[in-house]
Amino acid sequence: MTQQLHATTPPPTADRTLVGHHLVKRYAPSVQDSPPALAGVSLAVAPGESVAVMGPSGSGKTTLLHVLAGIVRPDEGDVIWNGASLRSASDASRTTLRRSAFGFVFQSGQLIPELPAVENVALPLLLGGTDRRRAEARAAALFAPLGLAGLERRRPGELSGGQAQRVAIARALVGTPGVVFADEPTGALDQHTSGEVMHHLTGLSRHLGASLLIVTHDANVAGWCDRTLHMQDGRIVGEARR
Ligand SMILES: Nc1ncnc2c1ncn2[C@@H]1O[C@H](COP(=O)(O)OP(=O)(O)OP(=O)(O)O)[C@@H](O)[C@H]1O
């Protein structure tokens, strides 16, 4: 991938550090219409680090996640993953990167209702060309570590909310991604179940060496992470380490 870096971008590091450099994103066509969703955000997520992003509604948390994950292209600035620029990458290579290097967990409703849990988990591997037997074996191996042993053939409608989120975590991690992006992963769960899900999400990510970027409104969820960033009006205005 070619490097087209912003003039002041720090030297890229060809490791599994995720770097966002001076990210600006405006959804409205002109600045007069509304303030930018991202107004110049810079951050680095170290390999294996877990980072929570908190802030009021509309402060730009989800936009930051989408820009860092290569889903949304920034208007200014760049995202560097493994030493390469996402901004200058083609749509096709960004899609390939998302599939091979990143995993995603959303609030709910992300599993395919018709497929048994194990097939839901195997899906990213199947889409990447792994043969079915090997994909399902790798998927099944994640059930016990996530406390899901015996639920492999259940369909999503036959799982509790917390079990379904743990299946979604397995699916995000089955391809051993470099970074897992999670947007309100416990937003639909009660406090106790949320704690269980975070225990599994942080524990298994750490075990597999994946970094974690979590958008959340819940300070208890952020408390599971190494670091919490606070956003306001499209900027990072504070940071706390555990
Ligand atoms: N697709 C879009 N088109 C236009 N404006 C958008 C779009 N997505 C987000 N915005 C605007 O960008 C700003 C930041 O939104 P974003 O969803 O990133 O905030 P957030 O902090 O994640 O909010 P919440 O906590 O409510 O999910 C808001 O003003 C929002 O209205």
The ligand as a Gaussian input file, in Angstrom:
#p B3LYP/6-31G(d) Opt

LIG

0 1
 N      -24.320000       9.846000       8.875000
 C      -24.387000      11.066000       9.403000
 N      -24.832000      12.123000       8.681000
 C      -24.876000      13.362000       9.209000
 N      -24.498000      13.650000      10.479000
 C      -24.074000      12.642000      11.247000
 C      -24.001000      11.298000      10.759000
 N      -23.523000      10.494000      11.751000
 C      -23.320000      11.309000      12.814000
 N      -23.648000      12.576000      12.515000
 C      -23.517000      13.738000      13.416000
 O      -22.172000      13.803000      13.853000
 C      -22.102000      14.129000      15.236000
 C      -21.378000      13.022000      16.005000
 O      -22.160000      11.839000      15.936000
 P      -21.686000      10.454000      16.566000
 O      -22.716000       9.430000      16.237000
 O      -20.289000      10.199000      16.169000
 O      -21.733000      10.817000      18.135000
 P      -21.738000       9.839000      19.394000
 O      -20.867000      10.493000      20.404000
 O      -21.374000       8.454000      18.978000
 O      -23.258000       9.919000      19.842000
 P      -24.169000       8.835000      20.626000
 O      -23.562000       8.677000      21.990000
 O      -25.505000       9.485000      20.673000
 O      -24.164000       7.573000      19.811000
 C      -23.542000      14.363000      15.700000
 O      -23.817000      15.730000      15.625000
 C      -24.359000      13.591000      14.673000
 O      -25.625000      14.189000      14.503000

